[in-house]
Structures are given as structure tokens and as C-alpha cells.
Amino acid sequence: MYDQIKETCAQARAKLIVVSKNQALSKIQWLYSQGQRDFAENRVQNLLERKEVLPTDIQWHMIGHLQTNKVKYIAGFIHMIHSVDSLRLLEEIDKQAALQGRIIPVLLQIKIASEETKYGFSMEECRQLWQDGRFHGYTNIKVCGLMGMASLTDDEDLIRQEFHQLRVFFEEMKGKDFVTDNFRELSMGMSGDYQLALQEHSTMVRVGSLIFDAIP
Ligand SMILES: *Cc1c(COP(=O)(O)O)cnc(C)c1O
């Protein structure tokens, strides 16, 4: 399954990020032995525990809601933060990255699901903040794109619509003169919907259970 998903991503020129949350270390190590280097967790505590015991050349992605008071624990090593959902968080990441002498790549999380979701900017809010210059002036952050999660549903048309909306918004933002060349990643797609996401030109998919469930 891993090889198959990896191949599908390669053909779509998207990066496969393996979501290792709640998975056995031995399975993560097996994936590492197959050449996988990008892994994601949704909790700071788990990131810290895993980083401690796994090879140092793993690129760790944070994909879950991040509390501002925890940014300091991951600022020294995190490869990318996909789940930036407030200006307060953005400010804190910038501050902690500066203390570490790093520039941290981040994605802005956008609400696209029709169900009530707690975290993320609405597209309208994001557009407005950008126009108001609120995403500018951070010296230790690189805003590299957007992240979104579709509704948890079997309705493929709905999922497709939601991904499409995000892609259109991504292209719109990319075209603005206040958006830099760093802005080129669209993180969308999980186990149940990564193929739909790739059809909508996702550049990063975050797949967990589908891969791990197939590892004995
Ligand atoms: C858990 C999670 C995933 C992966 O989910 P699977 O269904 O296991 O592939 C992707 N993105 C986020 C934000 C997650 O929390």
C-alpha cells in the first residue's frame, strides 16, 4: 500500500507526508527503511517523544492545533507547521523561530468543511488579513501555502467541491502581488480522500491509517 500511494503521489508530483500519530514505532521504522523521511504528528508531546528515539534526518511536520505556549518546544526542529490558525500563533512561531535562529515554513489552515470545525481561518478572513498586511513583516516565518481538511463524509462530490474551493482560493492568493514566491504548497488529502485531493492539484497529502493498516 505504501509503495502504491507513494507512486500515485510521485506521478502527481505531490509530496507524501506519512501521518504517524497513534502508530507503532516499529512500523514507522519500517517506513523509514523504505526511504520515507517526511512524517507528521498532531500533538507536541508525541512529536517530542518520537523525535527523541527516531533517526535525526526525519523531517517532522506539525498538523494538529498548536497552542501558543507549546511552540517553544518544537521551534528548534520542526520542518513545517501546517496548522497555523491565528495571528497570535503566527506571532509566537516567529518569535520562537528567531530565538532559535531559524526560519520556519508554515501553512495557513483554512476551513473548508461544511461541518462546524473549530480551527482555521475562513477564506474571507484570510484574504482580508492578507490585504491588511497582517501576514507580512515576520522575519522568521515563511508562509508557504495553505492546508485544509474536507468534510468527513462518503459524499465524494462534496469532498471534491471543498477541495476545489480551496484550490481556487490558493490560486487566487498565489496571483496577488503581496504574496511571495514561497507560497506554493497546498496541503490537502488524507487516507479517505487523497486521490480526490490530488485531482485538485494538492501538492502535499497527509496519509496515515491507510498506510499503517497495511503494514503487518
Ligand atoms: C490524522 C490526520 C491525518 C491523517 O488521517 P488518516 O485518515 O489516518 O490518513 C491528516 N491530517 C490531519 C490534520 C490529521 O489530524
Ligand as a Chemical Component Dictionary entry (heavy atoms), coordinates in Angstrom:
data_LIG
# 
_chem_comp.id                   LIG 
_chem_comp.type                 NON-POLYMER 
_chem_comp.pdbx_formal_charge   0 
_chem_comp.three_letter_code    LIG 
# 
loop_
_chem_comp_atom.comp_id 
_chem_comp_atom.atom_id 
_chem_comp_atom.alt_atom_id 
_chem_comp_atom.type_symbol 
_chem_comp_atom.charge 
_chem_comp_atom.model_Cartn_x 
_chem_comp_atom.model_Cartn_y 
_chem_comp_atom.model_Cartn_z 
_chem_comp_atom.pdbx_ordinal 
LIG C1 C1 C 0 -4.935 12.229 11.441 1  
LIG C2 C2 C 0 -4.749 13.298 10.425 2  
LIG C3 C3 C 0 -4.452 12.972 9.084  3  
LIG C4 C4 C 0 -4.341 11.556 8.568  4  
LIG O1 O1 O 0 -5.505 10.848 8.767  5  
LIG P1 P1 P 0 -5.692 9.373  8.167  6  
LIG O2 O2 O 0 -7.150 9.263  7.982  7  
LIG O3 O3 O 0 -5.132 8.449  9.189  8  
LIG O4 O4 O 0 -4.937 9.311  6.888  9  
LIG C5 C5 C 0 -4.252 14.016 8.200  10 
LIG N1 N1 N 0 -4.347 15.296 8.586  11 
LIG C6 C6 C 0 -4.629 15.648 9.852  12 
LIG C7 C7 C 0 -4.716 17.090 10.202 13 
LIG C8 C8 C 0 -4.836 14.668 10.809 14 
LIG O5 O5 O 0 -5.129 15.020 12.067 15 
# 
loop_
_chem_comp_bond.comp_id 
_chem_comp_bond.atom_id_1 
_chem_comp_bond.atom_id_2 
_chem_comp_bond.value_order 
_chem_comp_bond.pdbx_ordinal 
LIG C1 C2 SING 1  
LIG C2 C3 SING 2  
LIG C2 C8 DOUB 3  
LIG C3 C4 SING 4  
LIG C3 C5 DOUB 5  
LIG C4 O1 SING 6  
LIG O1 P1 SING 7  
LIG P1 O2 DOUB 8  
LIG P1 O3 SING 9  
LIG P1 O4 SING 10 
LIG C5 N1 SING 11 
LIG N1 C6 DOUB 12 
LIG C6 C7 SING 13 
LIG C6 C8 SING 14 
LIG C8 O5 SING 15 
# 
